[in-house]
Amino acid sequence: MTAKPTVGGQAVIEGVMMRGPEYVATAVREPSGKINVKTEKVSSITQRYPILKKPMLRGVVALGESLILGLKSLSYSAKMAGEEGEELTDREILMTMVFSLGLAIVLFVIIPTAAAKYIHSSITDPMWLNLAEGGLRMLIFLAYIYGISRLKDIQRVFQYHGAEHKTIHAYEAGEKLTVENVQKHSTLHPRCGTAFLLIVMIVSIIMFAFLGWPDLWLRILSRVILLPVVAGVSYEIIKIAGHSSNTFIRLAILPGLWLQKITTNQPDDEQVEVAIQALEAVKPAPVN
């Protein structure tokens, strides 16, 4: 049996973005109740530069392109849901990405790396110091995820996140995409972005443990420089996990599934309808 082409997605404001092999679609329920679907042809830099499809490189490219598509879909969904007047321009998307990356570096690199110096008096071994720093990074990450999950608006986005996962499960199971079929499935999925971020945290803890304990600015610089490597390794892990039935791998990804219990909520039927329309717009035609 031929494996189905991979479809991924993202929850947006009052909607869902789905990306298939050829198209990306954002479906949003407008205040009037109408579902508006915007479909565009997928254009990846890997089509012009095939070398970027190689392991490790493809993860960094996929992450960058996903961020751009995600921001465009969020901007479009905000407009359709009546929360913004205009979609973001390319310049505004670039500035938002730079700001988001900067904030992530401050939260998950600079703060835990700088804070680790306060445990230096009780721990002197460089590897244990780096592991302790990694533990601080993980705590900040989990606190951040839990904190945003308490926001009322985010809780509704997390319902669409659940609808996205349920719909992809139904598609991968070869079922007809109906609300009844989709609602039978789990809101948890091994290829989720939440699981990816958790793997990034774990890979960074392991990788940074062997970097020694130089001056603070060198520690920060080394972690920033190695971020693409961490992202590349994490992407390969999540790619394998998404298609593997190996017992060890399934056990290894359990923490990522558990974390999704925070970032996904049970959707209602209307939210599932939106996710279905997004996936219907991008799923490849059946091969005869």
Summary of the structure (lengths in Angstrom):
residues: 288
radius of gyration: 19.9
end to end distance: 13.2
largest distance: 67.8
contacts: 891
relative contact order: 0.17
helix: 64%
strand: 8%
